[in-house]
Amino acid sequence: MTDINHTQYFKVETDNSVSVKEIIANVYEALTEKGYNPVNQIVGYVMSGDPTFITSHKNARSLIMKVERDELVEELLKEYIKSEGWK
């Protein structure tokens, strides 16, 4: 029987061959090419987790789903802070 007094740890191996920054750039480009507002669509995906906010054009939906949503937010926030010169 499992000891319920200890937290189980589960680790998922991620594909590090493409960076989060590259994924965001590719998804942004695909959304723009299809005529969507990429900022609104990416925000919709991050907030809801619903992949249908992202087009399947250029495999963008599959790409963005390779990254955890909190990683997307972290990367976007890091880039914003860097661009504002807060570091």
N, CA, C and O atoms as a MOPAC input file, in Angstrom:
PM7 MOZYME 1SCF
protein

 N      0.83200 1    -1.18100 1     0.00000 1
 C      0.00000 1     0.00000 1     0.00000 1
 C      0.88600 1     1.25900 1     0.00000 1
 O      1.96200 1     1.25100 1     0.59800 1
 N      0.44700 1     2.33000 1    -0.66000 1
 C      1.19000 1     3.56600 1    -0.77500 1
 C      1.07600 1     4.38800 1     0.50700 1
 O      0.00700 1     4.46600 1     1.11200 1
 N      2.19000 1     4.99900 1     0.91200 1
 C      2.19200 1     5.87100 1     2.08700 1
 C      1.59600 1     7.21700 1     1.68000 1
 O      2.20600 1     7.94300 1     0.89600 1
 N      0.42200 1     7.56100 1     2.19300 1
 C     -0.25900 1     8.79800 1     1.80300 1
 C      0.26100 1    10.02000 1     2.56100 1
 O     -0.24400 1    11.12600 1     2.37100 1
 N      1.26200 1     9.82800 1     3.41600 1
 C      1.82200 1    10.94800 1     4.16800 1
 C      2.96100 1    11.63800 1     3.43200 1
 O      3.49300 1    12.63500 1     3.91900 1
 N      3.33500 1    11.13700 1     2.29400 1
 C      4.42200 1    11.72600 1     1.51700 1
 C      3.90600 1    12.18400 1     0.15400 1
 O      3.04700 1    11.53800 1    -0.44700 1
 N      4.43000 1    13.28100 1    -0.31100 1
 C      4.06400 1    13.81400 1    -1.61600 1
 C      4.76900 1    13.02100 1    -2.70100 1
 O      5.97200 1    12.77300 1    -2.62200 1
 N      4.02300 1    12.63000 1    -3.69700 1
 C      4.59900 1    11.93700 1    -4.83400 1
 C      5.20500 1    12.97500 1    -5.77800 1
 O      4.69600 1    14.09200 1    -5.87300 1
 N      6.26000 1    12.62800 1    -6.45900 1
 C      6.91600 1    13.51700 1    -7.40100 1
 C      6.82800 1    12.90700 1    -8.78700 1
 O      7.16100 1    11.73900 1    -8.99300 1
 N      6.37700 1    13.71200 1    -9.72900 1
 C      6.23100 1    13.25300 1   -11.10500 1
 C      6.94500 1    14.25000 1   -11.99800 1
 O      6.68400 1    15.45000 1   -11.91500 1
 N      7.83300 1    13.77900 1   -12.84300 1
 C      8.57100 1    14.66500 1   -13.73200 1
 C      8.32000 1    14.25600 1   -15.17300 1
 O      8.42700 1    13.08400 1   -15.53200 1
 N      7.98500 1    15.24200 1   -15.98700 1
 C      7.76400 1    15.01000 1   -17.40800 1
 C      8.96600 1    15.55800 1   -18.15600 1
 O      9.37500 1    16.70000 1   -17.94700 1
 N      9.51700 1    14.74600 1   -19.01400 1
 C     10.62100 1    15.20400 1   -19.85000 1
 C     10.06100 1    16.07000 1   -20.96300 1
 O      9.12300 1    15.67500 1   -21.65500 1
 N     10.63500 1    17.24500 1   -21.13400 1
 C     10.16700 1    18.14800 1   -22.17800 1
 C     11.16300 1    18.18400 1   -23.32900 1
 O     12.34200 1    17.87200 1   -23.16100 1
 N     10.67700 1    18.56400 1   -24.47900 1
 C     11.49400 1    18.67900 1   -25.67900 1
 C     12.17700 1    20.04100 1   -25.65000 1
 O     11.53700 1    21.07100 1   -25.86200 1
 N     13.48200 1    20.03900 1   -25.38800 1
 C     14.22900 1    21.29100 1   -25.30500 1
 C     14.87900 1    21.68000 1   -26.62100 1
 O     15.71100 1    22.58700 1   -26.65600 1
 N     14.51100 1    21.00700 1   -27.70400 1
 C     15.12900 1    21.30000 1   -28.99200 1
 C     14.66600 1    22.64900 1   -29.53900 1
 O     15.35600 1    23.25200 1   -30.36100 1
 N     13.50300 1    23.12700 1   -29.09000 1
 C     12.99100 1    24.42900 1   -29.51500 1
 C     12.72100 1    25.24200 1   -28.25500 1
 O     12.05600 1    24.76400 1   -27.33600 1
 N     13.23700 1    26.47300 1   -28.21100 1
 C     13.05400 1    27.30000 1   -27.02100 1
 C     11.64000 1    27.86100 1   -26.96400 1
 O     10.93700 1    27.92300 1   -27.97200 1
 N     11.23900 1    28.26900 1   -25.76300 1
 C      9.92500 1    28.87100 1   -25.56200 1
 C      9.81200 1    30.13100 1   -26.41700 1
 O      8.76200 1    30.39400 1   -27.00400 1
 N     10.88100 1    30.90000 1   -26.48700 1
 C     10.89300 1    32.13500 1   -27.28500 1
 C     10.62700 1    31.82900 1   -28.75900 1
 O      9.87400 1    32.54900 1   -29.41400 1
 N     11.23400 1    30.77500 1   -29.27900 1
 C     11.03100 1    30.39000 1   -30.67500 1
 C      9.59300 1    29.92200 1   -30.90900 1
 O      8.99500 1    30.22200 1   -31.94200 1
 N      9.05500 1    29.19600 1   -29.95400 1
 C      7.67700 1    28.72300 1   -30.07400 1
 C      6.72200 1    29.90600 1   -30.11100 1
 O      5.82300 1    29.94900 1   -30.95100 1
 N      6.90400 1    30.86100 1   -29.21600 1
 C      6.04200 1    32.04600 1   -29.20200 1
 C      6.15100 1    32.79300 1   -30.52700 1
 O      5.13900 1    33.22800 1   -31.07600 1
 N      7.36100 1    32.94400 1   -31.04100 1
 C      7.56800 1    33.64900 1   -32.30900 1
 C      6.87000 1    32.91600 1   -33.45900 1
 O      6.23400 1    33.55400 1   -34.29900 1
 N      6.97900 1    31.60600 1   -33.50500 1
 C      6.34700 1    30.82400 1   -34.57300 1
 C      4.82500 1    30.88400 1   -34.48900 1
 O      4.14400 1    31.01400 1   -35.50600 1
 N      4.30000 1    30.78700 1   -33.27400 1
 C      2.85300 1    30.85300 1   -33.08000 1
 C      2.34900 1    32.24700 1   -33.45800 1
 O      1.32000 1    32.37800 1   -34.12000 1
 N      3.06600 1    33.27500 1   -33.04400 1
 C      2.70200 1    34.65700 1   -33.37000 1
 C      2.63400 1    34.84300 1   -34.89100 1
 O      1.68500 1    35.42200 1   -35.41900 1
 N      3.64600 1    34.34600 1   -35.56900 1
 C      3.70200 1    34.46500 1   -37.03200 1
 C      2.53200 1    33.73300 1   -37.69100 1
 O      1.89900 1    34.27000 1   -38.60000 1
 N      2.24600 1    32.52100 1   -37.24300 1
 C      1.15300 1    31.73500 1   -37.82600 1
 C     -0.19300 1    32.42600 1   -37.60800 1
 O     -1.02100 1    32.47300 1   -38.51800 1
 N     -0.41400 1    32.96000 1   -36.41000 1
 C     -1.66700 1    33.66400 1   -36.12200 1
 C     -1.80400 1    34.91400 1   -36.99500 1
 O     -2.88500 1    35.20300 1   -37.50600 1
 N     -0.72000 1    35.64100 1   -37.15900 1
 C     -0.72900 1    36.84300 1   -37.99500 1
 C     -1.04000 1    36.49200 1   -39.44800 1
 O     -1.84700 1    37.15900 1   -40.09500 1
 N     -0.39800 1    35.44800 1   -39.95500 1
 C     -0.63100 1    35.02000 1   -41.34000 1
 C     -2.09200 1    34.64500 1   -41.58300 1
 O     -2.60900 1    34.85600 1   -42.68000 1
 N     -2.74900 1    34.10300 1   -40.59000 1
 C     -4.15100 1    33.70500 1   -40.73700 1
 C     -5.11900 1    34.85800 1   -40.45600 1
 O     -6.33400 1    34.68200 1   -40.54300 1
 N     -4.58800 1    36.03100 1   -40.12000 1
 C     -5.43100 1    37.20500 1   -39.93300 1
 C     -5.97700 1    37.39300 1   -38.52900 1
 O     -6.86100 1    38.22300 1   -38.31800 1
 N     -5.46800 1    36.63800 1   -37.56500 1
 C     -5.90500 1    36.78200 1   -36.17900 1
 C     -5.08000 1    37.84600 1   -35.46800 1
 O     -3.98200 1    38.18600 1   -35.90700 1
 N     -5.61300 1    38.37000 1   -34.37000 1
 C     -4.83300 1    39.23400 1   -33.48900 1
 C     -4.04100 1    38.29200 1   -32.57800 1
 O     -4.61400 1    37.67700 1   -31.67900 1
 N     -2.72600 1    38.17400 1   -32.80300 1
 C     -1.95400 1    37.16800 1   -32.06900 1
 C     -1.92700 1    37.39400 1   -30.56200 1
 O     -1.92400 1    36.43100 1   -29.79500 1
 N     -1.90700 1    38.64600 1   -30.12900 1
 C     -1.88600 1    38.92700 1   -28.68900 1
 C     -3.17800 1    38.41300 1   -28.04900 1
 O     -3.13500 1    37.71600 1   -27.03500 1
 N     -4.31700 1    38.75200 1   -28.63400 1
 C     -5.59800 1    38.29900 1   -28.07600 1
 C     -5.69500 1    36.77700 1   -28.05900 1
 O     -6.17700 1    36.19500 1   -27.08700 1
 N     -5.24500 1    36.13900 1   -29.12000 1
 C     -5.35400 1    34.68600 1   -29.21100 1
 C     -4.44300 1    33.98400 1   -28.20000 1
 O     -4.84200 1    33.00900 1   -27.56400 1
 N     -3.22900 1    34.48800 1   -28.06100 1
 C     -2.29800 1    33.87600 1   -27.10300 1
 C     -2.79000 1    34.10300 1   -25.67500 1
 O     -2.70700 1    33.19900 1   -24.84400 1
 N     -3.29800 1    35.29200 1   -25.38400 1
 C     -3.85700 1    35.55300 1   -24.05200 1
 C     -5.03500 1    34.61800 1   -23.79000 1
 O     -5.15300 1    34.06000 1   -22.69900 1
 N     -5.89000 1    34.44800 1   -24.76500 1
 C     -7.02200 1    33.54000 1   -24.61900 1
 C     -6.57200 1    32.12800 1   -24.29500 1
 O     -7.15800 1    31.45800 1   -23.44400 1
 N     -5.53000 1    31.68200 1   -24.97500 1
 C     -4.99700 1    30.33900 1   -24.71300 1
 C     -4.40100 1    30.24300 1   -23.30900 1
 O     -4.67500 1    29.29200 1   -22.57700 1
 N     -3.58900 1    31.22700 1   -22.94000 1
 C     -2.93700 1    31.19500 1   -21.62800 1
 C     -3.97100 1    31.22000 1   -20.50800 1
 O     -3.84000 1    30.49200 1   -19.52400 1
 N     -4.99000 1    32.04800 1   -20.65400 1
 C     -5.99400 1    32.18000 1   -19.60000 1
 C     -6.90900 1    30.95400 1   -19.49500 1
 O     -7.28500 1    30.55500 1   -18.39300 1
 N     -7.25800 1    30.37000 1   -20.61900 1
 C     -8.25100 1    29.29000 1   -20.60000 1
 C     -7.65300 1    27.88600 1   -20.71200 1
 O     -8.22700 1    26.91500 1   -20.21800 1
 N     -6.50800 1    27.79400 1   -21.35900 1
 C     -5.93900 1    26.47900 1   -21.63100 1
 C     -6.57100 1    25.80700 1   -22.83300 1
 O     -6.24400 1    24.66300 1   -23.14900 1
 N     -7.47000 1    26.50200 1   -23.50500 1
 C     -8.17300 1    25.95000 1   -24.66600 1
 C     -7.30000 1    26.10700 1   -25.91200 1
 O     -7.09100 1    27.23000 1   -26.37300 1
 N     -6.79200 1    25.01900 1   -26.46000 1
 C     -5.89300 1    25.11400 1   -27.60700 1
 C     -6.55700 1    25.63100 1   -28.88700 1
 O     -5.85800 1    25.97800 1   -29.83900 1
 N     -7.88700 1    25.68900 1   -28.92600 1
 C     -8.53900 1    26.17400 1   -30.14300 1
 C     -8.35300 1    27.67600 1   -30.32900 1
 O     -8.71900 1    28.21000 1   -31.37600 1
 N     -7.80000 1    28.36500 1   -29.35000 1
 C     -7.44300 1    29.77000 1   -29.53400 1
 C     -6.26800 1    29.91200 1   -30.50000 1
 O     -6.03800 1    30.98900 1   -31.05100 1
 N     -5.53000 1    28.82700 1   -30.70100 1
 C     -4.33900 1    28.84800 1   -31.54900 1
 C     -4.63000 1    28.08800 1   -32.83500 1
 O     -5.13800 1    26.96700 1   -32.80800 1
 N     -4.30300 1    28.70900 1   -33.95400 1
 C     -4.50800 1    28.08000 1   -35.25900 1
 C     -3.62800 1    26.84500 1   -35.42100 1
 O     -2.55900 1    26.74800 1   -34.81800 1
 N     -4.08100 1    25.92100 1   -36.22800 1
 C     -3.24900 1    24.76200 1   -36.53700 1
 C     -2.31100 1    25.05800 1   -37.71600 1
 O     -1.46300 1    24.23600 1   -38.06000 1
 N     -2.47000 1    26.24100 1   -38.33100 1
 C     -1.60800 1    26.67400 1   -39.43200 1
 C     -0.14600 1    26.61700 1   -38.97800 1
 O      0.19200 1    27.08600 1   -37.89100 1
 N      0.69800 1    26.05200 1   -39.80300 1
 C      2.13300 1    25.91900 1   -39.52700 1
 C      2.40900 1    25.14500 1   -38.23500 1
 O      3.44400 1    25.34000 1   -37.59600 1
 N      1.48600 1    24.27600 1   -37.86000 1
 C      1.65400 1    23.42800 1   -36.68800 1
 C      1.72600 1    24.23400 1   -35.37400 1
 O      2.27600 1    23.75900 1   -34.38000 1
 N      1.16400 1    25.45800 1   -35.38300 1
 C      1.26700 1    26.35000 1   -34.22700 1
 C      0.59600 1    25.76200 1   -32.98600 1
 O      1.13100 1    25.87900 1   -31.88300 1
 N     -0.55000 1    25.14100 1   -33.15000 1
 C     -1.26800 1    24.58200 1   -31.99700 1
 C     -0.44600 1    23.48100 1   -31.32700 1
 O     -0.33700 1    23.44300 1   -30.10200 1
 N      0.11800 1    22.60700 1   -32.11600 1
 C      0.94900 1    21.53000 1   -31.55800 1
 C      2.18900 1    22.08800 1   -30.87900 1
 O      2.60700 1    21.60400 1   -29.82800 1
 N      2.76700 1    23.10400 1   -31.48600 1
 C      3.95800 1    23.72200 1   -30.90400 1
 C      3.67600 1    24.32000 1   -29.53200 1
 O      4.39600 1    24.05000 1   -28.57100 1
 N      2.63000 1    25.13000 1   -29.44400 1
 C      2.36900 1    25.83500 1   -28.18800 1
 C      1.98200 1    24.86000 1   -27.07600 1
 O      2.20500 1    25.13900 1   -25.89800 1
 N      1.41200 1    23.73600 1   -27.44300 1
 C      1.01900 1    22.75800 1   -26.43400 1
 C      2.20900 1    21.97700 1   -25.87300 1
 O      2.05700 1    21.22900 1   -24.90700 1
 N      3.38900 1    22.14500 1   -26.47000 1
 C      4.60400 1    21.51300 1   -25.95200 1
 C      5.14300 1    22.25400 1   -24.74100 1
 O      6.01800 1    21.74800 1   -24.03900 1
 N      4.62300 1    23.45400 1   -24.49400 1
 C      5.11600 1    24.30300 1   -23.41100 1
 C      4.00100 1    24.49400 1   -22.39300 1
 O      2.84700 1    24.71000 1   -22.76300 1
 N      4.34100 1    24.41400 1   -21.12500 1
 C      3.35900 1    24.69100 1   -20.07800 1
 C      2.96400 1    26.16800 1   -20.15300 1
 O      3.78300 1    27.02400 1   -20.48800 1
 N      1.71900 1    26.45000 1   -19.84200 1
 C      1.23700 1    27.83300 1   -19.93100 1
 C      1.99200 1    28.75800 1   -18.98800 1
 O      2.22800 1    29.91600 1   -19.33300 1
 N      2.37300 1    28.28700 1   -17.82000 1
 C      3.13300 1    29.15400 1   -16.90400 1
 C      4.51100 1    29.48800 1   -17.47700 1
 O      5.05100 1    30.56000 1   -17.20300 1
 N      5.08300 1    28.57700 1   -18.27200 1
 C      6.35400 1    28.86000 1   -18.93500 1
 C      6.18700 1    29.96200 1   -19.98700 1
 O      7.07200 1    30.80000 1   -20.16200 1
 N      5.06200 1    29.95500 1   -20.67700 1
 C      4.78300 1    31.01400 1   -21.65000 1
 C      4.70800 1    32.36500 1   -20.95400 1
 O      5.31200 1    33.33800 1   -21.40600 1
 N      3.96900 1    32.42200 1   -19.86100 1
 C      3.83200 1    33.67400 1   -19.11400 1
 C      5.19100 1    34.12800 1   -18.59300 1
 O      5.52900 1    35.30900 1   -18.67300 1
 N      5.96200 1    33.19600 1   -18.06200 1
 C      7.29000 1    33.53100 1   -17.53700 1
 C      8.18100 1    34.12900 1   -18.62400 1
 O      8.84400 1    35.14100 1   -18.39900 1
 N      8.19600 1    33.50600 1   -19.79700 1
 C      9.03300 1    34.00600 1   -20.89600 1
 C      8.57600 1    35.38800 1   -21.35300 1
 O      9.39700 1    36.27600 1   -21.58300 1
 N      7.26800 1    35.56300 1   -21.48300 1
 C      6.74200 1    36.86400 1   -21.90300 1
 C      7.06100 1    37.94900 1   -20.88200 1
 O      7.41900 1    39.06700 1   -21.25300 1
 N      6.93300 1    37.62700 1   -19.60900 1
 C      7.22000 1    38.60500 1   -18.56400 1
 C      8.70700 1    38.94200 1   -18.51900 1
 O      9.07300 1    40.10600 1   -18.35500 1
 N      9.56700 1    37.93200 1   -18.66300 1
 C     11.01000 1    38.19100 1   -18.68100 1
 C     11.38700 1    39.12900 1   -19.81900 1
 O     12.17900 1    40.05200 1   -19.63300 1
 N     10.81600 1    38.89000 1   -21.00500 1
 C     11.11600 1    39.73800 1   -22.15700 1
 C     10.58500 1    41.15700 1   -21.96300 1
 O     11.23500 1    42.12400 1   -22.36200 1
 N      9.41000 1    41.28200 1   -21.35400 1
 C      8.84500 1    42.60200 1   -21.08600 1
 C      9.72900 1    43.36800 1   -20.10600 1
 O     10.02600 1    44.54200 1   -20.32500 1
 N     10.14400 1    42.72100 1   -19.04500 1
 C     11.00200 1    43.36300 1   -18.05100 1
 C     12.32300 1    43.79300 1   -18.67500 1
 O     12.82200 1    44.88500 1   -18.40600 1
 N     12.88600 1    42.92200 1   -19.51400 1
 C     14.12700 1    43.26300 1   -20.19900 1
 C     13.93500 1    44.46500 1   -21.12000 1
 O     14.79000 1    45.35100 1   -21.16200 1
 N     12.82300 1    44.50900 1   -21.85800 1
 C     12.59500 1    45.60000 1   -22.80100 1
 C     12.34500 1    46.92800 1   -22.09600 1
 O     12.61000 1    47.98900 1   -22.66000 1
 N     11.83500 1    46.87600 1   -20.86700 1
 C     11.57900 1    48.08700 1   -20.08600 1
 C     12.81700 1    48.55100 1   -19.31700 1
 O     12.80600 1    49.61900 1   -18.70400 1
 N     13.87700 1    47.75100 1   -19.35000 1
 C     15.10900 1    48.11400 1   -18.67900 1
 C     15.00900 1    48.03800 1   -17.16000 1
 O     15.69900 1    48.78100 1   -16.46200 1
 N     14.18200 1    47.17500 1   -16.64800 1
 C     14.01200 1    47.05000 1   -15.21100 1
 C     15.11000 1    46.21500 1   -14.56300 1
 O     15.21700 1    46.18300 1   -13.33700 1
 N     15.90400 1    45.55600 1   -15.34500 1
 C     16.97200 1    44.70800 1   -14.77200 1
 C     18.26800 1    45.45800 1   -14.71700 1
 O     19.27700 1    44.91500 1   -14.26700 1

